[in-house]
Amino acid sequence: MRQKTRLLCLLLALLLLTGCAPVKDRGKTEEKNNIRIGVSIYDGYDTFISDMTQAMNEWAREKEKETGDAILLDIVSAGGSQLTQNDQVAKFIDKGYDAVCVNPVDRTDTAVIIDKAKNADVPVVFFNREPVVEDLNRWSKLYYVGANAEQSGMLQAQLVIDALSDPARFKRIDKNDDGVIQYVILEGEIGHQDALIRTQVSIETIQQAGFAIEKIGDEIANWNRNQADSKMSVLLDSYPTQIEMVIANDDDMALGALDAVQHKGALLPLVVGINGVDEALEMVKMKKLEGTVYNDAKGQADKIMQLAYELSVSGLPEAAVSDRVIYVDYQLINYKNVQTFIRLKE
C-alpha cells in the first residue's frame, strides 16, 4: 500500500514538472508581427488618391496600437510612368515586402508587376484602377479593391435628372429656351474604365429619363483640375453662352470647369462631378456645384489595408472575397445632404 502511495506521489510531481500546472500560472506571450507593405500610386497629385493614402497611413497607425504589430507602410508615386511603377514594385519585392498594393498607371499593362509578384510569391492588391479580367485571373493571389463605375454614372445622372425634373429649374438651366440641354463632357484619361463607363452610363441614363440633351464638346482632362480649367476655357471661347451643363468624370475636373467659368465671367451652367473631395463639397454647399457622387476613399483604403495585412500575416484573407474583388458603394451628394458628408470628413 505504501509503495502504491509513493508511486502516485511521484507521478503527480512529474506531471507538475512537465507543465500540467493550472493555466493561470503559466503566463502567456503573444507573438508580434513585423509587417512591410509597399504601395505604389499612379500620381501623387490626384486629390482622391491623396485622400486614400492619408487614410491608409491612419489605418496602419491604428492597427499598430490595436495589435502591437510593427507596420512599415512605404508609399511611393510613379508620377504617371508605368516603367517607374514596375521598378518600384520590383524593389518592394526584392526587399522582401510581405504584400504590395498597386494603383496602376496603365490598367491594361500590369503583366510585368504580376509576373514579378507571382515568381516571388508576394500577393498584390490592385486598387482604384481595375486590371483587365484576363490579368486579374492569372494568379490566385491577385486582388482588386475599388468601386463600381456604372453605379457612379447612374448616381451622377440622377443629380441631373433631379434638377431637370423641376420645371422652374429646367427653365433657368435651358438658357436659350429651346427645350434641349446643351452640354460638354470632361473625361478622365483615355482607356481608364471609370472614365469610359461613367461617361456612357451618365448620358444614357439622362436620355432614358426622357430629357433631350445635345453634346457640343468632349474633352480629355486626365482627372486634372488645371487641364480641365484650360479645356473649359477654350470651350467657353467657342460657346460663350451655349454651355448649359458640364458632366465631369471627377471632382477635380468639375472644379476646373468652375474655375474657367469664373475666369471668363460666364453664366454658371449645371455642373456635376464624382468623388466627394472636400472642396467639391464646399461648392455644393455654396450651390456652385449641383452635386457629386461620394467615392469612399477611407472605406476603400481601410479594405485595401485590411486585405494587405491579412495576406501579410497568413497569406489568405480572413473572409471569402468573391472573385477576389471588393467593391465599396458610391453615394449621391446634393445640397440637401451635403452637410452630412462634410461632417463625415471632419
Contacts in CASP RR format, 6 or more apart in sequence:
PFRMAT RR
TARGET T0000
AUTHOR 0000-0000-0000
METHOD contacts of the structure
MODEL  1
MRQKTRLLCLLLALLLLTGCAPVKDRGKTEEKNNIRIGVSIYDGYDTFIS
DMTQAMNEWAREKEKETGDAILLDIVSAGGSQLTQNDQVAKFIDKGYDAV
CVNPVDRTDTAVIIDKAKNADVPVVFFNREPVVEDLNRWSKLYYVGANAE
QSGMLQAQLVIDALSDPARFKRIDKNDDGVIQYVILEGEIGHQDALIRTQ
VSIETIQQAGFAIEKIGDEIANWNRNQADSKMSVLLDSYPTQIEMVIAND
DDMALGALDAVQHKGALLPLVVGINGVDEALEMVKMKKLEGTVYNDAKGQ
ADKIMQLAYELSVSGLPEAAVSDRVIYVDYQLINYKNVQTFIRLKE
19 26 0 8 1.000
32 67 0 8 1.000
32 68 0 8 1.000
32 69 0 8 1.000
32 70 0 8 1.000
33 67 0 8 1.000
33 69 0 8 1.000
33 70 0 8 1.000
33 312 0 8 1.000
33 313 0 8 1.000
34 69 0 8 1.000
34 70 0 8 1.000
34 72 0 8 1.000
35 69 0 8 1.000
35 70 0 8 1.000
35 71 0 8 1.000
35 72 0 8 1.000
35 98 0 8 1.000
35 309 0 8 1.000
35 312 0 8 1.000
35 313 0 8 1.000
36 72 0 8 1.000
36 74 0 8 1.000
36 95 0 8 1.000
36 96 0 8 1.000
36 97 0 8 1.000
36 98 0 8 1.000
36 312 0 8 1.000
37 60 0 8 1.000
37 71 0 8 1.000
37 72 0 8 1.000
37 73 0 8 1.000
37 74 0 8 1.000
37 97 0 8 1.000
37 98 0 8 1.000
37 99 0 8 1.000
37 100 0 8 1.000
37 101 0 8 1.000
37 305 0 8 1.000
37 308 0 8 1.000
37 309 0 8 1.000
37 312 0 8 1.000
38 73 0 8 1.000
38 74 0 8 1.000
38 75 0 8 1.000
38 76 0 8 1.000
38 92 0 8 1.000
38 97 0 8 1.000
38 99 0 8 1.000
38 100 0 8 1.000
38 101 0 8 1.000
39 53 0 8 1.000
39 56 0 8 1.000
39 73 0 8 1.000
39 74 0 8 1.000
39 75 0 8 1.000
39 76 0 8 1.000
39 100 0 8 1.000
39 101 0 8 1.000
39 102 0 8 1.000
39 103 0 8 1.000
40 75 0 8 1.000
40 76 0 8 1.000
40 77 0 8 1.000
40 78 0 8 1.000
40 85 0 8 1.000
40 88 0 8 1.000
40 89 0 8 1.000
40 92 0 8 1.000
40 100 0 8 1.000
40 101 0 8 1.000
40 102 0 8 1.000
40 103 0 8 1.000
41 49 0 8 1.000
41 52 0 8 1.000
41 53 0 8 1.000
41 75 0 8 1.000
41 76 0 8 1.000
41 77 0 8 1.000
41 78 0 8 1.000
41 103 0 8 1.000
42 49 0 8 1.000
42 77 0 8 1.000
42 78 0 8 1.000
42 79 0 8 1.000
42 80 0 8 1.000
42 85 0 8 1.000
42 103 0 8 1.000
42 104 0 8 1.000
42 105 0 8 1.000
42 129 0 8 1.000
43 49 0 8 1.000
43 77 0 8 1.000
43 78 0 8 1.000
43 79 0 8 1.000
43 80 0 8 1.000
43 105 0 8 1.000
44 50 0 8 1.000
44 53 0 8 1.000
44 77 0 8 1.000
44 79 0 8 1.000
45 224 0 8 1.000
46 223 0 8 1.000
46 252 0 8 1.000
47 225 0 8 1.000
47 251 0 8 1.000
47 252 0 8 1.000
47 275 0 8 1.000
47 277 0 8 1.000
48 128 0 8 1.000
48 250 0 8 1.000
48 251 0 8 1.000
48 252 0 8 1.000
48 275 0 8 1.000
48 277 0 8 1.000
48 295 0 8 1.000
48 297 0 8 1.000
49 103 0 8 1.000
49 128 0 8 1.000
51 277 0 8 1.000
51 297 0 8 1.000
51 298 0 8 1.000
52 103 0 8 1.000
52 127 0 8 1.000
52 128 0 8 1.000
52 297 0 8 1.000
52 298 0 8 1.000
52 300 0 8 1.000
52 301 0 8 1.000
52 304 0 8 1.000
53 75 0 8 1.000
53 301 0 8 1.000
55 297 0 8 1.000
55 298 0 8 1.000
55 299 0 8 1.000
55 301 0 8 1.000
55 302 0 8 1.000
56 73 0 8 1.000
56 75 0 8 1.000
56 101 0 8 1.000
56 301 0 8 1.000
56 304 0 8 1.000
56 305 0 8 1.000
57 73 0 8 1.000
57 75 0 8 1.000
59 301 0 8 1.000
59 302 0 8 1.000
59 305 0 8 1.000
59 306 0 8 1.000
60 71 0 8 1.000
60 73 0 8 1.000
60 305 0 8 1.000
63 69 0 8 1.000
63 71 0 8 1.000
63 305 0 8 1.000
63 309 0 8 1.000
64 70 0 8 1.000
64 71 0 8 1.000
71 309 0 8 1.000
74 92 0 8 1.000
74 97 0 8 1.000
76 88 0 8 1.000
78 84 0 8 1.000
78 85 0 8 1.000
78 88 0 8 1.000
78 105 0 8 1.000
79 105 0 8 1.000
80 105 0 8 1.000
81 105 0 8 1.000
82 104 0 8 1.000
82 105 0 8 1.000
82 106 0 8 1.000
82 109 0 8 1.000
84 105 0 8 1.000
85 102 0 8 1.000
85 104 0 8 1.000
85 105 0 8 1.000
85 113 0 8 1.000
86 112 0 8 1.000
86 113 0 8 1.000
86 116 0 8 1.000
89 100 0 8 1.000
89 102 0 8 1.000
89 113 0 8 1.000
89 116 0 8 1.000
89 117 0 8 1.000
90 116 0 8 1.000
92 100 0 8 1.000
92 122 0 8 1.000
93 100 0 8 1.000
93 116 0 8 1.000
93 117 0 8 1.000
93 120 0 8 1.000
93 122 0 8 1.000
96 120 0 8 1.000
96 122 0 8 1.000
97 122 0 8 1.000
98 122 0 8 1.000
98 311 0 8 1.000
98 312 0 8 1.000
99 122 0 8 1.000
99 123 0 8 1.000
99 124 0 8 1.000
99 125 0 8 1.000
99 308 0 8 1.000
99 309 0 8 1.000
99 311 0 8 1.000
99 312 0 8 1.000
100 113 0 8 1.000
100 117 0 8 1.000
100 122 0 8 1.000
100 123 0 8 1.000
100 124 0 8 1.000
100 125 0 8 1.000
101 124 0 8 1.000
101 125 0 8 1.000
101 126 0 8 1.000
101 127 0 8 1.000
101 304 0 8 1.000
101 305 0 8 1.000
101 308 0 8 1.000
102 110 0 8 1.000
102 113 0 8 1.000
102 124 0 8 1.000
102 125 0 8 1.000
102 126 0 8 1.000
102 127 0 8 1.000
103 126 0 8 1.000
103 127 0 8 1.000
103 128 0 8 1.000
103 129 0 8 1.000
104 110 0 8 1.000
104 113 0 8 1.000
104 126 0 8 1.000
104 129 0 8 1.000
104 131 0 8 1.000
107 129 0 8 1.000
107 130 0 8 1.000
107 131 0 8 1.000
107 132 0 8 1.000
107 191 0 8 1.000
107 192 0 8 1.000
107 193 0 8 1.000
108 131 0 8 1.000
108 132 0 8 1.000
108 191 0 8 1.000
110 126 0 8 1.000
110 131 0 8 1.000
110 135 0 8 1.000
111 135 0 8 1.000
113 124 0 8 1.000
114 124 0 8 1.000
114 131 0 8 1.000
114 135 0 8 1.000
114 138 0 8 1.000
114 139 0 8 1.000
114 142 0 8 1.000
117 123 0 8 1.000
117 124 0 8 1.000
117 139 0 8 1.000
117 141 0 8 1.000
117 142 0 8 1.000
118 138 0 8 1.000
118 139 0 8 1.000
118 141 0 8 1.000
121 141 0 8 1.000
122 141 0 8 1.000
123 141 0 8 1.000
123 142 0 8 1.000
123 143 0 8 1.000
123 308 0 8 1.000
123 311 0 8 1.000
123 312 0 8 1.000
123 315 0 8 1.000
124 141 0 8 1.000
124 142 0 8 1.000
124 143 0 8 1.000
125 143 0 8 1.000
125 144 0 8 1.000
125 145 0 8 1.000
125 304 0 8 1.000
125 307 0 8 1.000
125 308 0 8 1.000
125 311 0 8 1.000
126 136 0 8 1.000
126 142 0 8 1.000
126 143 0 8 1.000
126 144 0 8 1.000
126 145 0 8 1.000
127 144 0 8 1.000
127 145 0 8 1.000
127 146 0 8 1.000
127 300 0 8 1.000
127 304 0 8 1.000
128 146 0 8 1.000
128 300 0 8 1.000
129 192 0 8 1.000
129 193 0 8 1.000
129 194 0 8 1.000
130 136 0 8 1.000
130 144 0 8 1.000
130 146 0 8 1.000
130 193 0 8 1.000
130 325 0 8 1.000
131 142 0 8 1.000
131 144 0 8 1.000
135 142 0 8 1.000
136 142 0 8 1.000
136 144 0 8 1.000
136 324 0 8 1.000
136 325 0 8 1.000
140 324 0 8 1.000
141 311 0 8 1.000
141 315 0 8 1.000
142 324 0 8 1.000
143 307 0 8 1.000
143 311 0 8 1.000
143 317 0 8 1.000
143 321 0 8 1.000
143 324 0 8 1.000
143 325 0 8 1.000
143 326 0 8 1.000
144 324 0 8 1.000
144 325 0 8 1.000
144 326 0 8 1.000
145 300 0 8 1.000
145 303 0 8 1.000
145 304 0 8 1.000
145 307 0 8 1.000
145 325 0 8 1.000
145 326 0 8 1.000
145 328 0 8 1.000
146 300 0 8 1.000
146 326 0 8 1.000
146 327 0 8 1.000
146 328 0 8 1.000
147 295 0 8 1.000
147 296 0 8 1.000
147 300 0 8 1.000
147 327 0 8 1.000
147 328 0 8 1.000
147 329 0 8 1.000
147 330 0 8 1.000
148 327 0 8 1.000
148 329 0 8 1.000
148 330 0 8 1.000
149 193 0 8 1.000
149 194 0 8 1.000
149 196 0 8 1.000
149 197 0 8 1.000
149 198 0 8 1.000
149 201 0 8 1.000
150 197 0 8 1.000
150 201 0 8 1.000
151 329 0 8 1.000
151 330 0 8 1.000
152 194 0 8 1.000
152 198 0 8 1.000
152 201 0 8 1.000
152 274 0 8 1.000
152 293 0 8 1.000
152 295 0 8 1.000
152 330 0 8 1.000
153 197 0 8 1.000
153 198 0 8 1.000
153 201 0 8 1.000
153 202 0 8 1.000
153 205 0 8 1.000
153 274 0 8 1.000
153 293 0 8 1.000
154 201 0 8 1.000
154 202 0 8 1.000
154 205 0 8 1.000
155 293 0 8 1.000
155 330 0 8 1.000
155 331 0 8 1.000
155 332 0 8 1.000
156 198 0 8 1.000
156 202 0 8 1.000
156 247 0 8 1.000
156 272 0 8 1.000
156 273 0 8 1.000
156 274 0 8 1.000
156 292 0 8 1.000
156 293 0 8 1.000
157 201 0 8 1.000
157 202 0 8 1.000
157 203 0 8 1.000
157 204 0 8 1.000
157 205 0 8 1.000
157 206 0 8 1.000
157 209 0 8 1.000
158 205 0 8 1.000
158 332 0 8 1.000
159 272 0 8 1.000
159 290 0 8 1.000
159 291 0 8 1.000
159 292 0 8 1.000
159 293 0 8 1.000
159 332 0 8 1.000
159 334 0 8 1.000
160 202 0 8 1.000
160 206 0 8 1.000
160 211 0 8 1.000
160 245 0 8 1.000
160 247 0 8 1.000
160 270 0 8 1.000
160 272 0 8 1.000
160 290 0 8 1.000
161 205 0 8 1.000
161 206 0 8 1.000
161 209 0 8 1.000
161 211 0 8 1.000
162 334 0 8 1.000
163 169 0 8 1.000
163 170 0 8 1.000
163 173 0 8 1.000
163 270 0 8 1.000
163 290 0 8 1.000
164 170 0 8 1.000
164 173 0 8 1.000
164 181 0 8 1.000
164 206 0 8 1.000
164 211 0 8 1.000
171 177 0 8 1.000
173 181 0 8 1.000
173 244 0 8 1.000
173 245 0 8 1.000
173 269 0 8 1.000
173 270 0 8 1.000
174 180 0 8 1.000
174 181 0 8 1.000
174 244 0 8 1.000
175 241 0 8 1.000
175 244 0 8 1.000
175 267 0 8 1.000
176 182 0 8 1.000
176 241 0 8 1.000
176 242 0 8 1.000
176 244 0 8 1.000
179 212 0 8 1.000
180 212 0 8 1.000
180 213 0 8 1.000
180 214 0 8 1.000
181 211 0 8 1.000
181 212 0 8 1.000
181 213 0 8 1.000
181 214 0 8 1.000
181 244 0 8 1.000
181 245 0 8 1.000
181 270 0 8 1.000
182 213 0 8 1.000
182 214 0 8 1.000
182 215 0 8 1.000
182 216 0 8 1.000
182 239 0 8 1.000
182 242 0 8 1.000
182 243 0 8 1.000
182 244 0 8 1.000
182 245 0 8 1.000
183 213 0 8 1.000
183 214 0 8 1.000
183 215 0 8 1.000
183 216 0 8 1.000
183 217 0 8 1.000
183 243 0 8 1.000
183 244 0 8 1.000
183 245 0 8 1.000
183 246 0 8 1.000
183 247 0 8 1.000
183 269 0 8 1.000
184 215 0 8 1.000
184 216 0 8 1.000
184 217 0 8 1.000
184 218 0 8 1.000
184 219 0 8 1.000
184 232 0 8 1.000
184 235 0 8 1.000
184 239 0 8 1.000
184 243 0 8 1.000
184 245 0 8 1.000
184 246 0 8 1.000
184 247 0 8 1.000
185 199 0 8 1.000
185 203 0 8 1.000
185 215 0 8 1.000
185 217 0 8 1.000
185 218 0 8 1.000
185 219 0 8 1.000
185 247 0 8 1.000
185 248 0 8 1.000
185 249 0 8 1.000
186 219 0 8 1.000
186 221 0 8 1.000
186 228 0 8 1.000
186 231 0 8 1.000
186 232 0 8 1.000
186 246 0 8 1.000
186 247 0 8 1.000
186 248 0 8 1.000
186 249 0 8 1.000
186 253 0 8 1.000
186 254 0 8 1.000
186 257 0 8 1.000
187 195 0 8 1.000
187 199 0 8 1.000
187 218 0 8 1.000
187 219 0 8 1.000
187 220 0 8 1.000
187 221 0 8 1.000
187 249 0 8 1.000
188 194 0 8 1.000
188 195 0 8 1.000
188 220 0 8 1.000
188 221 0 8 1.000
188 222 0 8 1.000
188 223 0 8 1.000
188 249 0 8 1.000
188 250 0 8 1.000
188 253 0 8 1.000
189 195 0 8 1.000
189 220 0 8 1.000
189 222 0 8 1.000
189 223 0 8 1.000
190 220 0 8 1.000
194 249 0 8 1.000
195 249 0 8 1.000
198 249 0 8 1.000
198 274 0 8 1.000
199 247 0 8 1.000
199 249 0 8 1.000
202 247 0 8 1.000
203 213 0 8 1.000
203 215 0 8 1.000
203 247 0 8 1.000
206 213 0 8 1.000
207 213 0 8 1.000
213 245 0 8 1.000
216 235 0 8 1.000
216 239 0 8 1.000
216 242 0 8 1.000
216 243 0 8 1.000
217 235 0 8 1.000
219 228 0 8 1.000
219 231 0 8 1.000
219 232 0 8 1.000
219 234 0 8 1.000
219 235 0 8 1.000
220 231 0 8 1.000
221 227 0 8 1.000
221 228 0 8 1.000
221 231 0 8 1.000
221 248 0 8 1.000
221 253 0 8 1.000
223 249 0 8 1.000
223 250 0 8 1.000
223 252 0 8 1.000
223 253 0 8 1.000
224 252 0 8 1.000
224 253 0 8 1.000
225 252 0 8 1.000
225 253 0 8 1.000
225 255 0 8 1.000
225 256 0 8 1.000
225 259 0 8 1.000
226 256 0 8 1.000
227 253 0 8 1.000
228 248 0 8 1.000
228 252 0 8 1.000
228 253 0 8 1.000
228 254 0 8 1.000
228 255 0 8 1.000
228 256 0 8 1.000
228 257 0 8 1.000
228 259 0 8 1.000
228 260 0 8 1.000
229 256 0 8 1.000
229 257 0 8 1.000
229 259 0 8 1.000
229 260 0 8 1.000
229 263 0 8 1.000
230 260 0 8 1.000
232 246 0 8 1.000
232 256 0 8 1.000
232 257 0 8 1.000
232 259 0 8 1.000
232 260 0 8 1.000
232 261 0 8 1.000
233 260 0 8 1.000
233 263 0 8 1.000
233 264 0 8 1.000
235 243 0 8 1.000
235 260 0 8 1.000
236 243 0 8 1.000
236 260 0 8 1.000
236 261 0 8 1.000
236 264 0 8 1.000
236 266 0 8 1.000
237 264 0 8 1.000
240 264 0 8 1.000
240 266 0 8 1.000
241 266 0 8 1.000
241 267 0 8 1.000
243 266 0 8 1.000
243 269 0 8 1.000
244 269 0 8 1.000
244 270 0 8 1.000
245 269 0 8 1.000
245 270 0 8 1.000
245 271 0 8 1.000
246 254 0 8 1.000
246 257 0 8 1.000
246 269 0 8 1.000
246 270 0 8 1.000
246 271 0 8 1.000
246 272 0 8 1.000
247 272 0 8 1.000
247 273 0 8 1.000
248 254 0 8 1.000
248 257 0 8 1.000
248 271 0 8 1.000
248 272 0 8 1.000
248 273 0 8 1.000
248 274 0 8 1.000
249 273 0 8 1.000
249 274 0 8 1.000
250 273 0 8 1.000
250 274 0 8 1.000
250 275 0 8 1.000
251 273 0 8 1.000
251 274 0 8 1.000
251 275 0 8 1.000
251 276 0 8 1.000
251 277 0 8 1.000
251 279 0 8 1.000
251 280 0 8 1.000
251 292 0 8 1.000
252 275 0 8 1.000
252 277 0 8 1.000
253 273 0 8 1.000
254 271 0 8 1.000
254 272 0 8 1.000
254 273 0 8 1.000
254 280 0 8 1.000
254 283 0 8 1.000
254 289 0 8 1.000
254 292 0 8 1.000
255 279 0 8 1.000
255 280 0 8 1.000
255 283 0 8 1.000
255 289 0 8 1.000
257 271 0 8 1.000
258 268 0 8 1.000
258 271 0 8 1.000
258 283 0 8 1.000
258 288 0 8 1.000
258 289 0 8 1.000
260 266 0 8 1.000
261 267 0 8 1.000
261 268 0 8 1.000
261 269 0 8 1.000
268 288 0 8 1.000
270 290 0 8 1.000
271 288 0 8 1.000
271 289 0 8 1.000
271 290 0 8 1.000
272 289 0 8 1.000
272 290 0 8 1.000
272 291 0 8 1.000
272 292 0 8 1.000
273 280 0 8 1.000
273 289 0 8 1.000
273 291 0 8 1.000
273 292 0 8 1.000
273 293 0 8 1.000
274 292 0 8 1.000
274 293 0 8 1.000
274 295 0 8 1.000
274 330 0 8 1.000
275 292 0 8 1.000
275 293 0 8 1.000
275 294 0 8 1.000
275 295 0 8 1.000
275 297 0 8 1.000
276 292 0 8 1.000
276 293 0 8 1.000
276 294 0 8 1.000
276 295 0 8 1.000
276 333 0 8 1.000
276 341 0 8 1.000
278 345 0 8 1.000
280 289 0 8 1.000
280 291 0 8 1.000
280 292 0 8 1.000
281 292 0 8 1.000
281 333 0 8 1.000
281 338 0 8 1.000
281 341 0 8 1.000
281 342 0 8 1.000
281 345 0 8 1.000
282 342 0 8 1.000
283 289 0 8 1.000
284 290 0 8 1.000
284 291 0 8 1.000
284 292 0 8 1.000
284 333 0 8 1.000
284 334 0 8 1.000
284 335 0 8 1.000
284 338 0 8 1.000
285 335 0 8 1.000
285 338 0 8 1.000
285 339 0 8 1.000
285 342 0 8 1.000
287 335 0 8 1.000
290 334 0 8 1.000
291 333 0 8 1.000
291 334 0 8 1.000
291 335 0 8 1.000
291 338 0 8 1.000
292 333 0 8 1.000
293 330 0 8 1.000
293 331 0 8 1.000
293 332 0 8 1.000
293 333 0 8 1.000
294 330 0 8 1.000
294 331 0 8 1.000
294 332 0 8 1.000
294 333 0 8 1.000
294 341 0 8 1.000
295 330 0 8 1.000
296 328 0 8 1.000
296 329 0 8 1.000
296 330 0 8 1.000
296 331 0 8 1.000
299 328 0 8 1.000
300 328 0 8 1.000
303 326 0 8 1.000
303 328 0 8 1.000
307 317 0 8 1.000
307 321 0 8 1.000
307 326 0 8 1.000
310 316 0 8 1.000
310 317 0 8 1.000
310 318 0 8 1.000
311 317 0 8 1.000
331 341 0 8 1.000
333 341 0 8 1.000
END
